[in-house]
Amino acid sequence: MTTGGTLRIDVCVCTYRRRELDDTLLSIAALSLPANATVRVIVADNDVVPSARERVYALAAELPFPVAYVHCPASNISIARNACVENSTGDYLAFIDDDETASEEWLAELLQVAESTGADAVLGPVQAVYSDDAPGWMKRGDFHSTAPVWVNGDIRTGYTCNVLLRLASPHVSQRRFNLALGSTGGEDTEYFTQLHQAGGRITFAPAATVYEKVPQNRALFNWLTKRRFRFGQTHGRLLGETRQGLAGLRQVGLAAAKAGYCFAAAAALAIAPVRRNRFVLRGILHSGVVSGLLGFREIRQYGEAERRQPDAA
């Protein structure tokens, strides 16, 4: 826990040809901060060419904080995340995605929880913002928002779309994101799972909200199924690393049974779309766990079609 003095925070945004980056940076400019906190913004551009550089430098004039631009090709999110860690010189590092906007109190809330608890990582909620033409069941069920999962009162993994890391922590300082997962996704799940397994503490700041607009290409049941299956694959692979032989087979059987139960429950709830689809997606997640435990390659959630969206510049 930091005692006295100025707190230095690096707010890091990894980007790849996203028009929404401008809104993200402007929301950071509007943050309300404690008097003892200073902020620097790091933008890690993961494009093959430095496509965001001019936009970032142009927007830097509107930000009340120093801005550092880092070009870290190419098309592998782990490279960008690691570049943020390696270029950070603060007491804390915060990650926010380039399609999110921060609430005014976002960083102050993360800091308050970090300082009061001494945790190694503090997660905040990501609130999905749906367009008017998104499916009604999807909006009612809020299927795209993100919050931590507790297991017996403990947070055992996390995500990078809204998190504050204590850089002096021995569980953070030398830890890096797995380059092999930089195209499939799951690199953040692995990072925080291993941080927790090594003895690091993850906690939650419920008022540290960021907002994420759900674009049309993600407001689809098919997109949700692929995402849940990949989540399951990552979880299954991590389980398989600690459970070998009969223990691993038991986990396969358990995950398969959970998937079967979820699909049966979904069938029984056919006329209730929110509950039905929630069970279907849960069943798909458990099916992904089976896939991961059996060693199948993780699907590429973020393919070239999504990555090649034209830049607004």
Backbone torsions as a table, in degrees:
resi	resn	phi	psi	omega
1	MET	NA	133.8	180.0
2	THR	-75.1	137.0	-179.1
3	THR	-121.8	110.1	176.4
4	GLY	71.1	173.8	176.6
5	GLY	77.4	-178.6	-178.1
6	THR	-86.3	135.7	175.4
7	LEU	-93.7	126.5	179.9
8	ARG	-105.4	122.8	-177.3
9	ILE	-121.0	129.2	171.0
10	ASP	-99.0	118.1	176.3
11	VAL	-95.1	118.8	-171.1
12	CYS	-111.2	133.3	178.8
13	VAL	-126.2	114.1	173.1
14	CYS	-88.5	134.1	-174.2
15	THR	-136.3	151.3	174.9
16	TYR	-147.6	91.7	173.5
17	ARG	54.0	41.0	-179.0
18	ARG	-101.0	124.9	175.9
19	ARG	-62.8	-32.1	-175.6
20	GLU	-70.2	-7.6	-179.8
21	LEU	-55.3	-39.2	-180.0
22	ASP	-57.2	-46.6	-179.3
23	ASP	-65.4	-36.5	178.1
24	THR	-61.0	-48.7	-177.6
25	LEU	-66.3	-38.2	179.4
26	LEU	-68.4	-32.1	175.9
27	SER	-68.7	-33.8	175.5
28	ILE	-65.8	-37.1	178.8
29	ALA	-61.4	-26.9	-176.5
30	ALA	-93.9	9.0	-177.4
31	LEU	-64.0	143.8	171.0
32	SER	-97.2	122.9	-172.7
33	LEU	-120.5	152.1	171.2
34	PRO	-61.7	154.5	-177.0
35	ALA	-62.0	-25.8	-175.9
36	ASN	-96.1	17.3	-177.7
37	ALA	-116.8	139.0	172.6
38	THR	-122.7	148.9	-174.5
39	VAL	-125.3	140.3	166.0
40	ARG	-125.8	142.4	179.9
41	VAL	-105.3	131.5	174.9
42	ILE	-115.5	123.5	174.7
43	VAL	-109.2	119.4	179.5
44	ALA	-104.1	110.6	-175.9
45	ASP	-91.0	115.5	-173.8
46	ASN	-96.6	11.4	178.5
47	ASP	-77.2	159.0	177.9
48	VAL	-62.2	-41.3	175.3
49	VAL	-107.6	157.2	-177.3
50	PRO	-76.3	64.7	-170.5
51	SER	-68.6	-24.2	-176.9
52	ALA	-93.8	-4.7	-170.2
53	ARG	-59.4	-50.6	-177.1
54	GLU	-63.9	-40.1	178.5
55	ARG	-62.5	-42.7	-178.3
56	VAL	-65.3	-45.5	-179.8
57	TYR	-65.8	-34.9	177.7
58	ALA	-66.5	-41.5	-180.0
59	LEU	-73.3	-24.9	-177.8
60	ALA	-57.0	-30.3	-179.9
61	ALA	-66.5	-20.7	-178.9
62	GLU	-95.0	-6.0	-178.7
63	LEU	-96.4	140.3	179.1
64	PRO	-81.6	6.8	-177.9
65	PHE	-121.5	154.0	172.2
66	PRO	-63.5	147.7	-178.9
67	VAL	-125.7	130.6	175.3
68	ALA	-114.1	129.4	177.8
69	TYR	-105.4	131.1	179.9
70	VAL	-126.8	122.8	175.4
71	HIS	-92.7	119.7	-175.1
72	CYS	-136.5	75.9	-179.4
73	PRO	-69.9	158.7	1.0
74	ALA	-148.9	132.9	169.1
75	SER	53.9	36.5	177.1
76	ASN	-140.3	107.9	-171.9
77	ILE	-62.9	-28.2	179.2
78	SER	-65.6	-34.9	176.5
79	ILE	-60.8	-44.3	-179.2
80	ALA	-67.2	-43.8	179.9
81	ARG	-62.6	-42.8	179.3
82	ASN	-65.7	-35.2	176.7
83	ALA	-62.4	-37.3	177.0
84	CYS	-63.3	-47.3	-179.8
85	VAL	-60.7	-44.2	-175.1
86	GLU	-73.4	-21.7	178.6
87	ASN	-98.0	-1.0	-178.7
88	SER	-82.2	136.5	179.3
89	THR	-125.7	11.5	-175.5
90	GLY	-89.4	-176.4	172.3
91	ASP	-78.9	-31.5	-179.8
92	TYR	-133.1	154.8	173.0
93	LEU	-126.1	127.1	176.7
94	ALA	-111.8	136.2	174.2
95	PHE	-106.8	136.1	169.6
96	ILE	-139.1	142.6	-177.6
97	ASP	-77.3	159.8	-176.2
98	ASP	-81.2	3.4	172.0
99	ASP	-117.2	20.6	180.0
100	GLU	-117.9	158.4	170.9
101	THR	-124.4	143.3	-177.0
102	ALA	-90.7	141.9	168.9
103	SER	-69.5	159.5	-175.3
104	GLU	-59.1	-35.5	-176.5
105	GLU	-94.9	7.0	-173.2
106	TRP	-50.1	-59.8	-173.4
107	LEU	-70.3	-37.5	178.6
108	ALA	-60.9	-39.2	179.4
109	GLU	-68.5	-42.6	176.3
110	LEU	-60.1	-44.2	-179.3
111	LEU	-63.9	-42.2	-178.5
112	GLN	-60.4	-43.9	179.9
113	VAL	-68.9	-41.0	179.2
114	ALA	-61.5	-43.9	-177.7
115	GLU	-72.1	-33.8	-177.7
116	SER	-80.7	-24.6	-176.8
117	THR	-105.9	-23.9	-174.8
118	GLY	72.6	16.4	-177.8
119	ALA	-66.1	155.2	178.4
120	ASP	-79.0	-30.3	179.8
121	ALA	-143.1	138.2	177.9
122	VAL	-124.0	121.6	178.4
123	LEU	-95.3	148.9	171.6
124	GLY	-122.9	165.3	-179.7
125	PRO	-79.9	148.0	172.0
126	VAL	-111.5	116.8	-177.8
127	GLN	-97.3	118.4	178.1
128	ALA	-70.2	142.8	176.1
129	VAL	-121.0	110.8	-175.4
130	TYR	-92.0	148.5	173.2
131	SER	-78.6	165.7	-178.3
132	ASP	-62.4	-28.8	-176.0
133	ASP	-92.8	7.1	174.2
134	ALA	-68.1	149.9	-179.6
135	PRO	-56.1	141.3	-177.3
136	GLY	-60.8	-42.2	-179.7
137	TRP	-62.5	-33.7	-178.8
138	MET	-68.7	-43.2	178.9
139	LYS	-66.9	-42.5	-179.4
140	ARG	-65.0	-37.3	-179.0
141	GLY	-86.5	-11.6	178.1
142	ASP	51.7	58.7	-171.7
143	PHE	-78.0	-11.6	-175.9
144	HIS	-103.5	-11.2	179.2
145	SER	-68.7	156.8	-175.2
146	THR	-126.8	134.0	174.0
147	ALA	-150.5	160.0	-178.5
148	PRO	-69.0	159.8	175.2
149	VAL	-107.8	127.9	177.2
150	TRP	-97.1	139.1	173.8
151	VAL	-124.0	111.2	-176.8
152	ASN	53.5	43.6	177.1
153	GLY	77.7	10.1	-175.0
154	ASP	-123.5	139.7	173.1
155	ILE	-95.0	117.6	-171.3
156	ARG	-106.3	-6.7	175.1
157	THR	-153.8	-178.8	-175.5
158	GLY	-158.6	-160.0	-175.9
159	TYR	-152.9	162.7	-176.0
160	THR	-103.5	2.0	-178.9
161	CYS	-76.6	-11.0	176.2
162	ASN	-167.2	91.8	-176.0
163	VAL	-154.8	150.2	173.3
164	LEU	-120.6	128.0	-179.8
165	LEU	-111.4	137.4	175.9
166	ARG	-86.8	108.9	-170.1
167	LEU	-70.4	-23.0	178.7
168	ALA	-79.4	-10.3	-179.3
169	SER	-63.9	135.2	176.5
170	PRO	-65.2	-18.1	178.8
171	HIS	-85.0	-7.7	-178.4
172	VAL	-115.7	-40.1	-166.4
173	SER	-58.3	-38.6	-178.0
174	GLN	-107.7	4.4	-176.9
175	ARG	-86.1	140.5	179.5
176	ARG	-132.9	163.6	180.0
177	PHE	-85.3	141.9	-174.1
178	ASN	-71.5	117.4	-178.8
179	LEU	-64.0	-28.4	-178.4
180	ALA	-67.4	-17.8	-179.0
181	LEU	-105.0	8.6	-173.3
182	GLY	-71.0	-14.6	177.4
183	SER	-108.2	-26.4	-179.5
184	THR	-84.5	-27.9	-167.3
185	GLY	90.9	170.5	-178.0
186	GLY	96.3	-7.0	-179.9
187	GLU	-64.8	-32.8	179.7
188	ASP	-75.9	-38.5	175.8
189	THR	-58.5	-46.4	178.8
190	GLU	-62.6	-43.7	-178.3
191	TYR	-57.0	-50.6	-175.2
192	PHE	-76.1	-31.3	175.0
193	THR	-62.0	-45.6	-179.7
194	GLN	-70.0	-34.8	175.1
195	LEU	-59.4	-45.6	179.8
196	HIS	-66.2	-43.4	-179.3
197	GLN	-62.7	-28.5	179.3
198	ALA	-81.8	-2.3	178.6
199	GLY	108.1	1.8	178.1
200	GLY	-72.9	151.5	-178.3
201	ARG	-108.0	129.5	177.9
202	ILE	-113.9	130.9	178.2
203	THR	-132.7	-175.3	-168.5
204	PHE	-133.6	137.0	174.3
205	ALA	-113.2	95.2	-170.9
206	PRO	-64.6	-21.5	-178.9
207	ALA	-95.4	1.0	-178.9
208	ALA	-89.3	70.0	-170.0
209	THR	-88.2	138.1	164.1
210	VAL	-120.2	158.3	-175.3
211	TYR	-118.3	140.4	-178.7
212	GLU	-131.3	116.4	174.4
213	LYS	-71.0	136.6	-179.9
214	VAL	-95.0	108.6	-178.8
215	PRO	-71.7	166.2	-175.4
216	GLN	-58.6	-37.4	-176.6
217	ASN	-74.1	-6.5	175.5
218	ARG	-111.0	-12.4	178.6
219	ALA	-84.8	50.6	-175.8
220	LEU	-131.9	141.3	177.7
221	PHE	-61.7	-37.1	-179.9
222	ASN	-61.3	-39.6	178.5
223	TRP	-65.2	-41.2	179.0
224	LEU	-64.2	-39.1	-179.4
225	THR	-65.0	-42.8	178.9
226	LYS	-63.0	-40.3	-178.9
227	ARG	-66.3	-45.0	179.7
228	ARG	-64.7	-40.5	179.8
229	PHE	-62.4	-42.0	179.4
230	ARG	-67.2	-38.9	174.0
231	PHE	-55.1	-46.1	-179.9
232	GLY	-63.2	-40.9	178.3
233	GLN	-59.3	-44.6	179.5
234	THR	-61.7	-46.6	179.6
235	HIS	-61.2	-42.9	179.8
236	GLY	-63.7	-41.1	178.3
237	ARG	-62.9	-41.5	179.4
238	LEU	-67.3	-38.6	174.8
239	LEU	-61.8	-42.4	-178.2
240	GLY	-63.3	-24.3	179.3
241	GLU	-71.2	-22.4	-177.8
242	THR	-112.1	-6.8	-179.0
243	ARG	-129.6	109.4	-177.4
244	GLN	-111.5	163.8	173.7
245	GLY	60.6	-131.1	-177.6
246	LEU	-62.2	-36.1	179.0
247	ALA	-62.2	-39.0	177.9
248	GLY	-67.4	-40.6	178.3
249	LEU	-63.8	-37.5	176.8
250	ARG	-62.0	-39.8	178.6
251	GLN	-65.4	-37.7	176.3
252	VAL	-61.2	-47.1	179.7
253	GLY	-62.5	-41.3	-179.7
254	LEU	-64.6	-45.7	-179.8
255	ALA	-64.9	-39.3	178.8
256	ALA	-64.9	-39.4	178.5
257	ALA	-65.6	-41.0	178.2
258	LYS	-63.6	-41.4	178.2
259	ALA	-61.6	-45.3	179.6
260	GLY	-60.5	-42.8	178.7
261	TYR	-61.4	-44.9	-178.0
262	CYS	-63.3	-41.6	-179.6
263	PHE	-68.1	-36.8	177.3
264	ALA	-65.8	-41.8	177.9
265	ALA	-63.4	-39.2	178.7
266	ALA	-62.3	-41.0	179.2
267	ALA	-63.1	-37.1	-179.6
268	ALA	-71.5	-18.4	-177.5
269	LEU	-111.3	32.2	-173.3
270	ALA	-56.9	-30.7	-176.5
271	ILE	-92.1	2.4	179.4
272	ALA	-116.8	88.4	-167.3
273	PRO	-60.4	-37.3	-178.8
274	VAL	-65.7	-51.4	-179.6
275	ARG	-67.7	-40.2	178.3
276	ARG	-59.1	-51.1	-176.8
277	ASN	-68.2	-31.2	176.4
278	ARG	-63.3	-41.9	177.9
279	PHE	-68.6	-39.5	177.9
280	VAL	-59.6	-47.2	-178.4
281	LEU	-65.9	-35.5	176.7
282	ARG	-65.9	-39.8	177.4
283	GLY	-64.5	-38.0	177.8
284	ILE	-66.1	-39.0	176.6
285	LEU	-59.3	-47.4	179.7
286	HIS	-65.2	-32.9	174.5
287	SER	-63.9	-38.1	174.8
288	GLY	-62.9	-36.7	176.6
289	VAL	-59.8	-44.9	176.9
290	VAL	-57.4	-46.1	179.0
291	SER	-59.1	-44.6	179.9
292	GLY	-66.0	-40.8	178.9
293	LEU	-63.9	-33.5	-179.3
294	LEU	-84.4	-1.7	172.3
295	GLY	87.8	14.9	178.0
296	PHE	-71.2	147.8	-178.9
297	ARG	-63.8	138.3	-179.7
298	GLU	-71.5	138.2	-179.2
299	ILE	-67.9	154.5	178.5
300	ARG	-89.1	100.6	-177.4
301	GLN	-67.9	-36.2	-175.8
302	TYR	-110.8	90.9	-175.8
303	GLY	-86.4	-179.7	-175.9
304	GLU	-64.3	-32.1	-179.0
305	ALA	-61.1	-39.5	179.4
306	GLU	-75.8	-37.2	-174.9
307	ARG	-70.7	-24.4	-174.9
308	ARG	-93.0	19.8	174.8
309	GLN	-61.6	136.9	-177.8
310	PRO	-65.7	146.5	178.5
311	ASP	-76.9	155.7	178.8
312	ALA	-81.1	-13.0	-175.3
313	ALA	-69.9	NA	NA
